[in-house]
Amino acid sequence: MLKSTPLAIPDVLLLEPRVFGDERGFFFESFNQREFDAATGKKVTFVQSNHSRSARHVLRGLHYQIRQAQGKLVRVVAGEVFDVAVDIRRSSPTFGQWVGEILSAENKKQLWIPPGFAHGFVVLSESAEFLYNTTDYWAPEYERCIVWNDPTLGIVWSITGEPVLSEKDARGVQFNAAEVYD
């Protein structure tokens, strides 16, 4: 049975699979459609899987697509990250709020981030491999980025010093100027 815990923004769920382990290692179902649907209360279809590898202090985000909004089921298979979701649904009571969780290969936790959120993560370990399934296809023409250190959002990123950013992420817009969902 998949354990599902709503976070401070209740639409974002921390998912914890049942892990079976002994001296030989471990086994768990990383995805089961029936259990996922029961845990989220929705029928979700994933159309794309992505895998990234990043070095320590690499920060990716805060990304979203203004059209073809993507729900994301995210997890880490090597290393550790601090993962963040920001509610950018103007009609939501939690608009402009964020939640964050440590995801790691060791804790095997996953986050369900529904459409309508900006998403990002920073690598806490020497490196990390990050997997995520999306509910819509990547559409670069609709991709947007909110700057990681936006003062309105006030995200506490769990690292000291400056993160390592891509050019795209360094050019992210302030939250107050970002295109958001109605």
N, CA, C and O of each residue as an XYZ file, in Angstrom:
728
protein
N       0.851     -1.185      0.000
C       0.000      0.000      0.000
C       0.891      1.240      0.000
O       1.841      1.330      0.778
N       0.587      2.168     -0.853
C       1.308      3.423     -0.986
C       0.814      4.401      0.077
O      -0.376      4.709      0.140
N       1.731      4.885      0.909
C       1.367      5.873      1.930
C       1.396      7.254      1.294
O       2.375      7.622      0.645
N       0.320      8.021      1.479
C       0.179      9.341      0.887
C      -0.052     10.366      1.986
O      -0.980     10.231      2.783
N       0.800     11.398      2.027
C       0.686     12.442      3.045
C       0.585     13.801      2.362
O       1.522     14.211      1.677
N      -0.542     14.516      2.534
C      -0.628     15.869      1.995
C       0.356     16.779      2.733
O       0.531     16.663      3.946
N       0.993     17.683      1.992
C       1.925     18.628      2.607
C       1.176     19.903      3.000
O      -0.055     19.932      2.966
N       1.902     20.942      3.368
C       1.270     22.203      3.772
C       0.399     22.764      2.650
O      -0.594     23.438      2.924
N       0.748     22.502      1.411
C      -0.138     22.749      0.271
C      -0.739     21.380     -0.035
O      -0.068     20.541     -0.637
N      -1.982     21.136      0.364
C      -2.522     19.773      0.345
C      -2.578     19.084     -1.011
O      -2.667     17.857     -1.061
N      -2.529     19.840     -2.127
C      -2.537     19.201     -3.441
C      -1.208     18.532     -3.767
O      -1.146     17.672     -4.646
N      -0.142     18.920     -3.064
C       1.172     18.287     -3.237
C       1.262     17.156     -2.219
O       1.077     17.368     -1.020
N       1.549     15.955     -2.709
C       1.535     14.771     -1.850
C       2.917     14.151     -1.736
O       3.626     14.000     -2.731
N       3.294     13.794     -0.515
C       4.490     12.995     -0.274
C       4.056     11.539     -0.325
O       3.184     11.116      0.435
N       4.664     10.778     -1.218
C       4.300      9.371     -1.409
C       5.443      8.489     -0.924
O       6.604      8.709     -1.269
N       5.096      7.485     -0.117
C       6.103      6.566      0.428
C       5.687      5.130      0.118
O       4.718      4.617      0.678
N       6.430      4.492     -0.777
C       6.091      3.109     -1.131
C       6.475      2.153      0.000
O       7.315      2.465      0.844
N       5.846      0.999     -0.009
C       6.247     -0.072      0.900
C       7.531     -0.681      0.371
O       7.598     -1.093     -0.787
N       8.546     -0.738      1.213
C       9.848     -1.265      0.801
C      10.077     -2.579      1.538
O       9.943     -2.658      2.759
N      10.419     -3.591      0.778
C      10.726     -4.901      1.346
C      12.234     -5.093      1.251
O      12.807     -5.027      0.163
N      12.874     -5.328      2.387
C      14.320     -5.463      2.364
C      14.829     -6.490      3.350
O      14.185     -6.800      4.352
N      15.999     -7.006      3.038
C      16.726     -7.897      3.938
C      18.207     -7.754      3.618
O      18.610     -6.799      2.954
N      19.013     -8.690      4.081
C      20.465     -8.595      3.882
C      20.870     -8.617      2.403
O      21.988     -8.224      2.071
N      19.983     -9.067      1.514
C      20.285     -9.114      0.086
C      20.079     -7.782     -0.612
O      20.665     -7.530     -1.666
N      19.244     -6.926     -0.024
C      18.916     -5.659     -0.659
C      17.465     -5.303     -0.412
O      16.930     -5.589      0.659
N      16.817     -4.679     -1.393
C      15.424     -4.259     -1.231
C      14.668     -4.394     -2.541
O      15.247     -4.548     -3.617
N      13.327     -4.327     -2.402
C      12.421     -4.297     -3.541
C      11.255     -3.398     -3.178
O      10.768     -3.429     -2.048
N      10.801     -2.588     -4.148
C       9.545     -1.869     -3.994
C       8.990     -1.536     -5.365
O       9.730     -1.452     -6.345
N       7.681     -1.346     -5.424
C       7.043     -0.895     -6.657
C       7.217      0.619     -6.723
O       6.650      1.347     -5.909
N       7.989      1.088     -7.678
C       8.192      2.534     -7.797
C       6.965      3.217     -8.391
O       6.784      4.422     -8.214
N       6.123      2.465     -9.092
C       4.867      3.001     -9.586
C       3.870      1.875     -9.776
O       4.190      0.828    -10.340
N       2.654      2.107     -9.296
C       1.538      1.198     -9.479
C       0.324      2.080     -9.758
O      -0.080      2.856     -8.893
N      -0.261      1.976    -10.939
C      -1.342      2.883    -11.347
C      -2.511      2.873    -10.372
O      -2.998      3.936     -9.988
N      -2.969      1.698     -9.965
C      -4.114      1.617     -9.041
C      -3.817      2.320     -7.725
O      -4.634      3.091     -7.224
N      -2.627      2.045     -7.165
C      -2.280      2.656     -5.877
C      -2.067      4.164     -6.011
O      -2.433      4.927     -5.117
N      -1.479      4.588     -7.118
C      -1.290      6.016     -7.334
C      -2.639      6.722     -7.449
O      -2.847      7.763     -6.825
N      -3.554      6.168     -8.237
C      -4.881      6.766     -8.390
C      -5.605      6.837     -7.044
O      -6.251      7.839     -6.739
N      -5.500      5.777     -6.240
C      -6.139      5.774     -4.925
C      -5.493      6.822     -4.007
O      -6.192      7.511     -3.264
N      -4.171      6.940     -4.059
C      -3.456      7.881     -3.193
C      -3.760      9.329     -3.551
O      -3.845     10.179     -2.664
N      -3.928      9.624     -4.849
C      -4.161     10.996     -5.290
C      -5.642     11.329     -5.406
O      -6.015     12.502     -5.416
N      -6.489     10.306     -5.496
C      -7.910     10.538     -5.710
C      -8.213     10.975     -7.125
O      -9.287     11.514     -7.392
N      -7.268     10.748     -8.049
C      -7.435     11.160     -9.437
C      -6.962     10.038    -10.357
O      -6.174      9.175     -9.969
N      -7.462     10.078    -11.567
C      -6.967      9.181    -12.613
C      -5.968      9.978    -13.434
O      -6.348     10.866    -14.197
N      -4.697      9.659    -13.276
C      -3.617     10.408    -13.917
C      -2.946      9.514    -14.949
O      -2.720      8.329    -14.704
N      -2.630     10.087    -16.098
C      -1.889      9.367    -17.126
C      -0.560     10.075    -17.345
O      -0.516     11.291    -17.533
N       0.505      9.314    -17.318
C       1.831      9.863    -17.587
C       2.199      9.584    -19.037
O       1.951      8.493    -19.550
N       2.799     10.589    -19.702
C       3.132     10.458    -21.119
C       4.625     10.543    -21.395
O       5.069     10.256    -22.507
N       5.398     10.934    -20.396
C       6.830     11.115    -20.617
C       7.570     10.843    -19.317
O       7.100     11.208    -18.239
N       8.746     10.191    -19.421
C       9.638      9.979    -18.282
C      10.962     10.655    -18.568
O      11.484     10.567    -19.680
N      11.506     11.330    -17.566
C      12.773     12.050    -17.703
C      13.741     11.610    -16.622
O      13.334     11.208    -15.533
N      15.033     11.691    -16.936
C      16.092     11.282    -16.008
C      17.204     12.314    -16.128
O      17.726     12.545    -17.218
N      17.567     12.935    -15.011
C      18.670     13.896    -15.037
C      19.707     13.506    -13.991
O      19.395     12.862    -12.990
N      20.945     13.911    -14.248
C      22.028     13.749    -13.285
C      22.643     15.117    -13.096
O      22.896     15.834    -14.064
N      22.887     15.483    -11.834
C      23.425     16.800    -11.521
C      24.446     16.691    -10.398
O      24.376     15.798     -9.554
N      25.394     17.622    -10.408
C      26.439     17.678     -9.383
C      25.947     18.463     -8.159
O      24.901     19.110     -8.199
N      26.726     18.389     -7.075
C      26.403     19.102     -5.835
C      26.133     20.584     -6.115
O      26.833     21.226     -6.897
N      25.111     21.095     -5.462
C      24.690     22.501     -5.495
C      24.097     22.950     -6.831
O      23.795     24.131     -6.998
N      23.922     22.024     -7.794
C      23.190     22.395     -9.005
C      21.735     22.604     -8.599
O      21.136     21.769     -7.921
N      21.183     23.729     -9.027
C      19.784     24.042     -8.771
C      19.086     24.144    -10.118
O      19.498     24.908    -10.991
N      18.031     23.368    -10.271
C      17.242     23.373    -11.502
C      15.851     23.903    -11.159
O      15.165     23.345    -10.303
N      15.439     24.973    -11.824
C      14.103     25.499    -11.570
C      14.140     26.980    -11.259
O      15.191     27.620    -11.220
N      13.009     27.462    -11.054
C      11.672     26.917    -10.867
C      10.953     26.874    -12.220
O      10.628     27.919    -12.783
N      10.710     25.691    -12.728
C      10.188     25.499    -14.083
C       8.700     25.161    -14.082
O       8.169     24.559    -13.149
N       8.055     25.575    -15.164
C       6.666     25.174    -15.438
C       6.364     25.477    -16.900
O       7.122     26.178    -17.570
N       5.257     24.946    -17.383
C       4.772     25.246    -18.731
C       3.443     25.975    -18.590
O       2.517     25.464    -17.961
N       3.344     27.165    -19.173
C       2.132     27.977    -19.041
C       0.967     27.361    -19.814
O      -0.191     27.568    -19.452
N       1.260     26.612    -20.869
C       0.271     25.785    -21.565
C       0.829     24.361    -21.543
O       2.027     24.150    -21.355
N      -0.066     23.391    -21.740
C       0.352     21.990    -21.586
C       0.983     21.781    -20.212
O       2.054     21.189    -20.080
N       0.291     22.281    -19.201
C       0.783     22.175    -17.825
C       1.082     20.721    -17.480
O       0.323     19.814    -17.825
N       2.199     20.520    -16.796
C       2.625     19.163    -16.458
C       2.451     18.878    -14.972
O       2.938     19.625    -14.123
N       1.755     17.793    -14.672
C       1.845     17.205    -13.349
C       3.107     16.364    -13.337
O       3.485     15.802    -14.365
N       3.773     16.268    -12.177
C       5.034     15.528    -12.115
C       5.053     14.595    -10.906
O       4.702     14.985     -9.793
N       5.463     13.377    -11.149
C       5.766     12.422    -10.085
C       7.276     12.302    -10.068
O       7.871     11.804    -11.023
N       7.915     12.763     -8.969
C       9.374     12.885     -8.939
C       9.976     12.011     -7.850
O       9.368     11.774     -6.806
N      11.200     11.533     -8.124
C      11.940     10.742     -7.138
C      13.424     10.771     -7.460
O      13.823     11.148     -8.562
N      14.231     10.372     -6.502
C      15.683     10.343     -6.643
C      16.139      8.893     -6.548
O      15.720      8.168     -5.645
N      17.001      8.464     -7.481
C      17.490      7.088     -7.469
C      18.966      6.999     -7.086
O      19.479      5.902     -6.864
N      19.653      8.137     -7.005
C      21.035      8.186     -6.523
C      21.248      9.564     -5.920
O      20.962     10.576     -6.560
N      21.750      9.610     -4.691
C      22.023     10.878     -4.050
C      20.823     11.449     -3.313
O      19.914     10.727     -2.905
N      20.849     12.800     -3.152
C      19.839     13.482     -2.341
C      19.615     14.891     -2.876
O      20.561     15.587     -3.246
N      18.340     15.303     -2.912
C      17.986     16.653     -3.334
C      16.984     17.252     -2.350
O      16.321     16.545     -1.592
N      16.901     18.579     -2.392
C      15.808     19.289     -1.744
C      14.887     19.716     -2.875
O      15.284     20.493     -3.743
N      13.657     19.213     -2.868
C      12.704     19.398     -3.953
C      11.629     20.398     -3.529
O      11.129     20.342     -2.405
N      11.273     21.320     -4.443
C      10.359     22.415     -4.115
C       9.236     22.506     -5.152
O       9.466     22.354     -6.351
N       8.022     22.756     -4.663
C       6.866     23.043     -5.508
C       6.262     24.367     -5.050
O       6.063     24.591     -3.856
N       5.970     25.247     -6.019
C       5.381     26.557     -5.742
C       4.014     26.625     -6.415
O       3.895     26.383     -7.616
N       2.995     26.951     -5.644
C       1.641     27.061     -6.176
C       1.525     28.356     -6.973
O       1.634     29.446     -6.413
N       1.301     28.233     -8.292
C       1.153     29.419     -9.136
C      -0.234     29.448     -9.788
O      -0.402     29.925    -10.910
N      -1.214     28.930     -9.059
C      -2.615     28.970     -9.490
C      -3.276     30.156     -8.779
O      -3.572     30.078     -7.586
N      -3.506     31.247     -9.508
C      -4.022     32.483     -8.907
C      -5.293     32.251     -8.089
O      -5.490     32.920     -7.075
N      -6.144     31.338     -8.493
C      -7.410     31.094     -7.791
C      -7.247     30.194     -6.556
O      -8.226     29.938     -5.855
N      -6.056     29.724     -6.287
C      -5.822     28.805     -5.172
C      -5.631     29.564     -3.856
O      -5.025     30.635     -3.844
N      -6.141     29.017     -2.752
C      -5.902     29.652     -1.447
C      -4.422     29.609     -1.023
O      -4.019     30.317     -0.100
N      -3.623     28.780     -1.697
C      -2.190     28.704     -1.364
C      -1.317     29.320     -2.467
O      -0.129     29.012     -2.569
N      -1.918     30.195     -3.293
C      -1.182     30.870     -4.363
C       0.046     31.581     -3.794
O      -0.049     32.321     -2.814
N       1.207     31.344     -4.427
C       2.441     31.995     -4.007
C       3.137     31.328     -2.836
O       4.168     31.818     -2.376
N       2.601     30.226     -2.343
C       3.251     29.486     -1.255
C       4.056     28.327     -1.834
O       3.802     27.866     -2.947
N       5.032     27.867     -1.053
C       5.877     26.767     -1.506
C       5.957     25.694     -0.430
O       5.743     25.955      0.754
N       6.269     24.490     -0.869
C       6.588     23.371      0.023
C       7.857     22.728     -0.483
O       8.149     22.776     -1.678
N       8.615     22.125      0.417
C       9.845     21.450      0.036
C      10.054     20.200      0.860
O       9.656     20.127      2.022
N      10.680     19.225      0.246
C      10.977     17.939      0.899
C      12.328     17.437      0.438
O      12.736     17.680     -0.698
N      13.019     16.738      1.318
C      14.244     16.044      0.935
C      13.846     14.698      0.343
O      13.161     13.894      0.975
N      14.293     14.481     -0.880
C      14.090     13.204     -1.561
C      15.459     12.581     -1.771
O      16.407     13.267     -2.154
N      15.564     11.284     -1.521
C      16.866     10.635     -1.678
C      16.695      9.189     -2.111
O      15.617      8.605     -2.009
N      17.796      8.633     -2.597
C      17.799      7.208     -2.924
C      17.566      6.400     -1.657
O      16.952      5.334     -1.696
N      18.053      6.906     -0.543
C      17.912      6.189      0.722
C      16.474      6.196      1.237
O      15.961      5.148      1.629
N      15.809      7.364      1.244
C      14.459      7.400      1.823
C      13.367      6.960      0.838
O      12.250      6.660      1.260
N      13.667      6.918     -0.448
C      12.766      6.407     -1.488
C      11.434      7.152     -1.565
O      10.480      6.646     -2.156
N      11.355      8.334     -0.983
C      10.136      9.129     -1.035
C       9.968      9.739     -2.418
O      10.936      9.969     -3.142
N       8.702      9.994     -2.765
C       8.359     10.612     -4.035
C       7.420     11.783     -3.765
O       6.736     11.815     -2.742
N       7.391     12.733     -4.676
C       6.416     13.819     -4.589
C       5.510     13.778     -5.812
O       5.967     13.575     -6.937
N       4.223     13.975     -5.573
C       3.271     14.220     -6.641
C       3.022     15.720     -6.640
O       2.530     16.283     -5.662
N       3.371     16.358     -7.756
C       3.189     17.791     -7.943
C       2.201     17.947     -9.087
O       2.560     17.716    -10.242
N       0.959     18.334     -8.793
C      -0.043     18.402     -9.858
C       0.199     19.579    -10.793
O       0.997     20.462    -10.476
N      -0.476     19.608    -11.939
C      -0.368     20.766    -12.827
C      -0.742     22.041    -12.064
O      -1.583     22.022    -11.165
N      -0.094     23.151    -12.446
C      -0.381     24.418    -11.788
C       0.694     24.846    -10.806
O       0.519     25.815    -10.067
N       1.809     24.125    -10.799
C       2.906     24.420     -9.882
C       4.203     24.636    -10.654
O       4.440     24.010    -11.687
N       5.038     25.533    -10.134
C       6.421     25.632    -10.592
C       7.222     24.645     -9.745
O       6.901     24.408     -8.581
N       8.262     24.078    -10.339
C       9.016     23.012     -9.671
C      10.511     23.246     -9.813
O      10.988     23.719    -10.845
N      11.238     22.906     -8.759
C      12.691     22.969     -8.815
C      13.311     22.090     -7.747
O      12.635     21.623     -6.830
N      14.614     21.875     -7.882
C      15.335     21.127     -6.853
C      16.792     21.557     -6.845
O      17.311     22.085     -7.829
N      17.444     21.317     -5.699
C      18.877     21.565     -5.554
C      19.513     20.283     -5.028
O      18.949     19.605     -4.170
N      20.686     19.961     -5.548
C      21.381     18.727     -5.171
C      22.163     18.951     -3.879
O      22.966     19.879     -3.785
N      21.924     18.100     -2.891
C      22.584     18.192     -1.591
C      23.779     17.250     -1.470
O      24.683     17.499     -0.672
N      23.792     16.186     -2.242
C      24.865     15.184     -2.190
C      25.923     15.507     -3.251
O      25.795     16.488     -3.983
N      26.953     14.687     -3.326
C      28.014     14.883     -4.330
C      27.439     14.960     -5.740
O      27.885     15.764     -6.558
N      26.453     14.125     -6.015
C      25.687     14.165     -7.262
C      24.341     13.515     -6.970
O      24.147     12.898     -5.922
N      23.417     13.663     -7.913
C      22.101     13.038     -7.745
C      21.531     12.699     -9.112
O      21.749     13.408    -10.095
N      20.797     11.598     -9.145
C      20.037     11.223    -10.326
C      18.561     11.344     -9.973
O      18.090     10.777     -8.987
N      17.847     12.093    -10.799
C      16.481     12.514    -10.541
C      15.593     11.981    -11.659
O      15.871     12.209    -12.837
N      14.526     11.273    -11.295
C      13.580     10.736    -12.275
C      12.230     11.408    -12.092
O      11.788     11.641    -10.966
N      11.574     11.720    -13.209
C      10.222     12.230    -13.082
C       9.384     11.868    -14.295
O       9.840     11.886    -15.439
N       8.141     11.540    -13.989
C       7.132     11.256    -15.001
C       6.243     12.476    -15.115
O       5.925     13.115    -14.111
N       5.837     12.807    -16.347
C       5.007     13.984    -16.554
C       3.686     13.622    -17.216
O       3.583     12.628    -17.935
N       2.680     14.450    -16.957
C       1.341     14.207    -17.487
C       1.119     14.863    -18.844
O       0.087     14.637    -19.476
N       2.071     15.669    -19.297
C       2.007     16.219    -20.648
C       3.429     16.298    -21.189
O       4.400     16.212    -20.437
N       3.535     16.460    -22.488
C       4.833     16.468    -23.140
C       5.563     17.788    -22.927
O       4.939     18.825    -22.703
N       6.876     17.739    -22.997
C       7.695     18.939    -22.929
C       7.372     19.811    -24.123
O       7.360     19.344    -25.262
N       7.110     21.073    -23.861
C       6.782     22.036    -24.916
C       7.622     23.283    -24.672
O       7.187     24.188    -23.960
N       8.827     23.345    -25.256
C       9.746     24.445    -24.946
C       9.158     25.830    -25.212
O       9.546     26.798    -24.557
N       8.235     25.937    -26.155
C       7.646     27.246    -26.440
C       6.771     27.757    -25.299
O       6.497     28.955    -25.224
N       6.329     26.870    -24.410
C       5.490     27.253    -23.276
C       6.249     27.218    -21.951
O       5.692     27.541    -20.902
N       7.502     26.831    -22.003
C       8.285     26.714    -20.770
C       8.577     28.098    -20.194
O       8.916     29.034    -20.917
N       8.435     28.199    -18.879
C       8.706     29.438    -18.162
C       9.567     29.101    -16.950
O       9.652     27.948    -16.528
N      10.211     30.144    -16.395
C      11.090     29.943    -15.238
C      10.970     31.136    -14.297
O      11.126     32.284    -14.711
N      10.695     30.858    -13.049
C      10.718     31.862    -11.984
C      12.081     31.754    -11.313
O      12.560     30.653    -11.044
N      12.702     32.894    -11.045
C      14.037     32.900    -10.466
C      14.039     32.200     -9.098
O      13.118     32.372     -8.300
N      15.058     31.432     -8.853
C      15.156     30.563     -7.671
C      15.142     31.342     -6.355
O      14.650     30.840     -5.344
N      15.678     32.562     -6.360
C      15.833     33.316     -5.100
C      14.855     34.478     -5.009
O      15.168     35.504     -4.404
N      13.691     34.332     -5.595
C      12.691     35.395     -5.565
C      12.355     35.776     -4.123
O      11.995     34.908     -3.328
N      12.468     37.064     -3.772
C      12.232     37.479     -2.387
C      10.769     37.346     -1.951
O      10.499     37.157     -0.765
N       9.827     37.441     -2.887
C       8.413     37.282     -2.531
C       8.146     35.849     -2.074
O       7.412     35.635     -1.109
N       8.731     34.875     -2.755
C       8.529     33.474     -2.394
C       9.312     33.103     -1.136
O       8.803     32.370     -0.288
N      10.535     33.596     -1.007
C      11.344     33.334      0.188
C      11.669     31.866      0.414
O      11.637     31.398      1.552
N      11.978     31.143     -0.631
C      12.286     29.716     -0.493
C      13.615     29.552      0.243
O      14.606     30.204     -0.089
N      13.622     28.683      1.234
C      14.830     28.343      1.985
C      15.378     27.065      1.363
O      14.821     25.984      1.558
N      16.473     27.194      0.612
C      16.940     26.115     -0.264
C      17.837     25.070      0.405
O      18.265     24.149     -0.290
N      18.141     25.141      1.650
C      18.923     24.099      2.347
C      20.360     23.972      1.858
O      20.962     22.909      2.006
N      20.928     25.034      1.276
C      22.346     25.011      0.932
C      22.965     26.325      1.395
O      22.275     27.330      1.569
N      24.267     26.293      1.586
C      24.986     27.519      1.878
C      25.728     27.939      0.626
O      26.197     27.094     -0.137
N      25.835     29.224      0.414
C      26.515     29.705     -0.781
C      25.589     29.748     -1.970
O      24.397     29.457     -1.866
N      26.156     30.115     -3.101
C      25.397     30.251     -4.332
C      25.261     28.898     -5.033
O      26.212     28.117     -5.066
N      24.082     28.623     -5.591
C      23.915     27.389     -6.351
C      24.546     27.509     -7.739
O      24.874     28.606     -8.190
N      24.708     26.378     -8.402
C      25.165     26.320     -9.781
C      23.914     26.321    -10.661
O      23.055     25.450    -10.531
N      23.820     27.316    -11.565
C      22.615     27.511    -12.370
C      22.918     27.427    -13.859
O      24.029     27.738    -14.289
N      21.942     27.012    -14.636
C      22.021     27.143    -16.090
C      21.761     28.610    -16.438
O      21.273     29.375    -15.606
N      22.090     28.997    -17.674
C      21.784     30.362    -18.121
C      20.294     30.638    -18.031
O      19.875     31.708    -17.589
N      19.499     29.666    -18.454
C      18.040     29.821    -18.435
C      17.545     30.082    -17.010
O      16.720     30.968    -16.787
N      18.048     29.311    -16.055
C      17.588     29.472    -14.674
C      18.091     30.778    -14.062
O      17.392     31.383    -13.249
N      19.272     31.214    -14.433
C      19.801     32.488    -13.932
C      18.972     33.666    -14.454
O      18.913     34.714    -13.812
N      18.338     33.496    -15.611
C      17.514     34.553    -16.207
C      16.040     34.441    -15.808
O      15.204     35.141    -16.379
N      15.707     33.603    -14.871
C      14.313     33.458    -14.458
C      13.713     34.792    -14.046
O      14.423     35.693    -13.601
N      12.392     34.910    -14.197
C      11.713     36.163    -13.852
C      11.277     36.156    -12.393
O      11.152     35.101    -11.772
N      11.049     37.339    -11.865
C      10.514     37.481    -10.516
C       9.084     36.939    -10.486
O       8.369     37.006    -11.486
N       8.678     36.410     -9.352
C       7.338     35.843     -9.199
C       6.263     36.858     -9.570
O       5.294     36.505    -10.242
N       6.413     38.106     -9.148
C       5.400     39.133     -9.416
C       5.241     39.434    -10.900
O       4.211     39.972    -11.305
N       6.232     39.101    -11.718
C       6.160     39.344    -13.168
C       5.880     38.071    -13.954
O       5.736     38.126    -15.175
N       5.800     36.941    -13.289
C       5.642     35.646    -13.959
C       4.218     35.438    -14.473
O       3.245     35.866    -13.854
N       4.125     34.764    -15.629
C       2.827     34.304    -16.090
C       2.397     33.185    -15.146
O       3.186     32.299    -14.818
N       1.141     33.234    -14.715
C       0.634     32.208    -13.803
C      -0.692     31.674    -14.340
O      -1.239     32.192    -15.313
N      -1.189     30.641    -13.694
C      -2.464     30.045    -14.070
C      -3.597     30.792    -13.373
O      -3.406     31.343    -12.288
N      -4.779     30.812    -13.996
C      -5.952     31.468    -13.370
C      -6.493     30.659    -12.228
O      -7.470     31.061    -11.595
